C-alpha cells in the first residue's frame, strides 16, 4: 500500500451533527449572536445550541429572525429572537435587556452581523461606504461595549467572538469598504482583549474561508458556479482541494468561547484551509477590479 489518500487535499470533516466538544458544554449558558438568522451566523448558532446553549438571535429582519428561530428549535434548544439594528446604541441596549429578561445575562457574544457587496472603490458612494463601516465596525463595537459593560458591572467572566475576514491583513480589492471595516474589527479584538482581560473577558476573532450555504450573496454564488465541479467552481482553487463545511466554522466558534480555550484571547483564528496564505511562484496577469465586475471604463459622467 502506498498510503496515499484516494482523494486529494484535506480530508472531509466528521458528519453534520457531530460535536467537537463534550455534550452539554454550554448547558445552562446563553449565547447572543448577531446576524444568526442566515448563512454562517445561523450555522454557528446551531452548533452552540447542539451543545446545550440557549441562543439569542439578533437581526433587523423579521424573516431572518424566523429562520434563526426555526434552526435553533430544530435541534431542541431554547431560543429568543430580538429585532435589533446594531448601528443604534439604544436598540442594542434594548436587545440585551430582552435577552437578559428571558435567559439572564448571556456569557458568550458572537458578533457576526456585517454588510458587504463588491464594488470598485471609485464607484462607492459616501453613503455606501458609511453603511458598510457603520454596520461592520461601529455595530460590532456597540454590541461588544454593551455586552462588556454588563459583565464588568456584574464582575462575571465572558467571551466575545468577532467574525472577521482575511482581507483585514491583505487588503481587499473590490471590497475597500468591508476590508477597512474588518481591519478595524481585527484591531478591536486585540485591543479589547487587553483592556477587558483583567476583568475575565476574552475577546477573539474568527475568520471564515469559503463555506457554501443557502444564503450566499450573488457574487459568491456566481463564483461557485464557474465550473461544473459538483463541489463548486472554487474547490480546486483551494489548497485544501475542497471548500469548507459549515459545521467546521461552528466547531471553531464553540471552541474559542468554551472553557477549553480560557487562555486564548486577542487571537484571530482563520478557518479556510490555508487559502489566504496561498501565493503563486510567478505573478498571474492583472485583471482590474472593474473588469472582474464587468463595469467598463470609469467615467465621471456615470
N, C-alpha and C positions, 0 to 999 in steps of 0.2 A: 504494500500500500504506500502510496506517495505521501499521504497525509494532507494533500491539497483539498481545499474546500470545493464542493461541487458548484457553489455559487460564489462569484467574485464579490469582493467588498466586505463590509462589516455584517456579521450575522444579524438575522431578524431578532427583534426583542421577544420576550415572553408574550403570551396571548393577552388580548384586551381583557381587563377584569382582574388580572394578576396584580399583586401589590409588591412594592419594593421595600415596604416597612411592615413590622408586625401588625396583625389585625388589631384594631382598636387603638392605634397610636394616638388618634385625635378624639377618642371618646370624651365627651363632656366639654369639648372645646368648640369655639366658634371661629369661623374664618370669614372675613369680609373681603369680597373680590369685586373690583370694578370691571365692567365690561365682561361679566361672566355669563352673559346670555347667548354669546355667539363664539364660534371658532375655538381658538386656543384657550381663551379665558374659560369657556364652558368645559373644555377638556380638563383643565387644571382643577376647576371646581368639583368635577365628578371624582377625581382621584382623592381629593380631601374628603369628600362625602363617603367614599368607599371605606376610608379608614376611621370613620365614626364621627367626623366633624358635622356640626350644624353649619350651614352655609348661608351667608347673606349675599344676595346678588344685587349689585347696584348698576343701574343703567338709565339712560334718558328715554329709552324706547320701550313702550308697553309690550310690543311684540317680542323684543329681546328678553324682557323680564319673564314673559310667559314661557319662552323656550328654555330659559335657565331654570325656572321652577320645575318644568317637566323633566329635565335631565337629572336634577337632583332627586326628585321624588322617585324617579325610575330605579334608583339604586337604594331606595328605602331610607334616605336621610331627611332630616328636618331642614326646611328652607324658609327664609324670609326674603321677599323681594322689596326693594326700595327704589323709587324713581329719584334719580339724582343727576344733576348737571355738575360735574366735578369742577367746573370753572367758577362756580358760585359758592363762596365760603359758607354762606348761610344754609344753602341746600346740603352741603356736606355735613354741617353740624346736625341738621335735622335727620339726615340719613343715619348717622351714628346714634342719635337719640332713639330712633325707631329700632335699630339693631339691638341696642342695649336694653331697651324695654322688653324685647322679645326673648333674647337669649343671655343677657348680661354682656359685659364688655368683651368684644372679640379679642382673642390673643394673637391672631395672625391677620395681617393685611397683605393682600396681593394687589398691587397697582398694575392692572392690565389694560385699562382703557387708554386709547390713543386715537389720533386721527392721522390719515396718510393718503396720499394719491401721487402718482408720478407727474412731474412737470419740469420742463426746463426752468432754471432759476429766473431767467429774464421774463418768463410768462407769468410768474407768480404775482398775483395782486397783493397789495398790502393786507387786505382782509384775509386772503387765503393763508398768507404767512402767519398772521396773528392767530387765526383759528387753530392751526395745527400746533403752534407753540403753546397757545393757551390751554388746549386740552392735554397735550402730551407732557409738557413740562410743568406749567403752572398748576394744572389739575393734580398731577402726581404729588406736587409739593403740598397743596392744600389738604389733600386726603391724608398724606403722611403726617402733616402737622396736627391735624385734628385727632388722629389716632394716637400719636405720641403724647400729646398734651393730656389725654385722659389717663394714659398709663403712668405718666410722670406724676400726676396728681394722686393716683391710686398707689403708687410705689410698686407696681406689678411688672414682671418681665413680659416681653412681647417680641414679635418677629415681623419684619417687613420684607417683602419680596417685590422688587420693581422689575417689570418686564421691559427689557431694553432691545437694542438692535446692534449688530456687529458694525454697522457703519458709523457708530459713535466713535470708533477707533480709526476707521479707514476713510471716512468721508463717504458721501452717498450721491454721486452724480445722478440727477433726475429726482432727487429727494432732499434738496438742500434744507427745506423747512423741517422735515422729520429728522434728518441726520443731526442737525443742530440741536433740536429739542432732545433727542435721545442722548447726545453727548452730555447735555445738562443733567439728564436723569442718571447717567453713569457717575458723573461727578457728585451728584447728590447722594448716591449710595455710599461713596467713600467719605464724604463729609459728615453725613448724619450718623454713620456707623461710629465715628469717633466721638461726636457730640453726645450721642444717646447711649453709647455702650456702658458708661459708668452707672447708668440707671437700669441696666438689664435689657435694653432694646437692641436686638440685632437688626442690621439692615444689609440686605444682599440684592444682587441683580441676577436676572435670568434672561439669557438671550436665545431665542429660538432660531433654528435654521429653517429649512423648507419642510413644512408639515402640511400636506394637503388636507383640506377639510371642506365641509359643505358651505361654509360661509366665506370662502376666499373672494377677494376682490377680483374684478375683471382682468386687471393686468397680470396678477399671479396665475389666474386660471388660464389666460391666454398663453403664458409661458409654458405651463404644464401640457398644454395641448399641441405643442410644437412638433411632436413626433407621435407615431403610433405605438410607442412603447407603452404597455399596459400600466406601468408604474409611473408614467408621466414623463414628459419630454426632458425634464431636468435630472432624472435619476442617474443617467450615465455621465452627467456633468458634475457629479459629487464625488469626492474621494472615497466616500463610503459605498459608492455604487448603488445607492438607494436613497430615497427620501425618508424623512422621519415619520414615525407613527405617533399619534397624538398622546398616547399614554406615556411615551418616553419623556415628554415635556412635563406631564403631570407628576411623574415619579421624581423628577429633579426638583420640582417646586415643593412637593411634600417633604422631601429630604431636607432641603435648605431651611425650612421652618420647623423641623422636628427636634426632639430632644437629642437626637444623634448628631446634630450639627451645631451644637451650642457654641463652639469655639470658632465657627466660621462667621465672620462679619466683615463688611467692607469689600466683599468679593463679588465679582460678576462671573457667573458660570455660563459658558457658551455651549449650547446643545445643538450642534449642527454637523457632526461627523467630520470636523476639521475643514469644512468648506471655506470658511472665511480666511483661512491661512494659506489657501492654495495660491501658488504662483507658477507662471509659465517660464520655461527656460529661455524662450525668446518672446518678445513682445508681439501680441497679435495686432492686426491693423486697428486703428482707432475709428470707431463709429460714433459720431456725435450723439448726444442725448436727443437732439431734435430729430435726427434721422431715425434713431431707435423708436421714437414715439410717433413718427410719421408727421411731424409738424411742419416740415418745409423750411424755407429760409425765413429768418426773423425780419419783421418789418415793424417800424413804429406806428404804422397806419392800421395794423391788425387790431 
